[in-house]
């Protein structure tokens, strides 16, 4: 949100995102049906931000390529 508000440059944003402790989504309970068993990770949240148009696909790719 700080980036969208103009408080962070794109370079600062990408550095912070690359340094973020990312987590993957996981299935918490094998007995629960989909989607109730799925626990979202921070990668899911980042994809939500891209879908909302707050970050670009290129931003997502940059973060993904520099954190894995």
N, C-alpha and C positions, 0 to 999 in steps of 0.2 A: 504494500500500500504506500510505503514511503517513496518508492520509485514512481508510482502512478501520480503521486502528489508533487513530484518534482524535487523531492528532498534528497534523492540518491541519483547519481549518474548511472548510466547503463553499465559502465565498467565496475562501479562499486556494487551494484546489484549482482552482477554475474560473479564477482569474487565472493560475496556473501553466500550466494546459492551454491557455488562449488564447495565452499567450506562447511555447508550445512550437514548435520548428521542424518542423512536420508535413510528411510526405512521402506521396505517393501510391504505390500499388503500380504495377508496370510489368512488361512482358514483356521479359525480358533477351535471349532468343535466339529468333528467329523459326523456327529449325529444330527446336527442342525442342517436344514436345507439351504441351498443357495437362495437368496443372497444373505440370509441372516447369519451364516457362519463366517462370512468374510469380514475381516477387520482391516479397514483401510490404513495404508501407510502414507508417509509424507510424499512419496512419488505420486500417489493417487491425487493428493491435494494439489501438487504442482500441475498435473494434467488438467485439473479443474480450472486453475488460473489461466492456463493456455486456452481452454475452451471458452472461457469468459472474455477472452480478448485482452487480458491484462498483460500477458507476455506473448511473444511470438513463438512459432514452431522453431525458428532458428535459435532463440534463447534456450528453449528446452533441449534442443540437440546439443548446444554448447555445454550446458550443465551436465547432461548425460554423458557426453564424450569426455568430460574432464573429471568425472567422479567415479567412473567404473574401471 
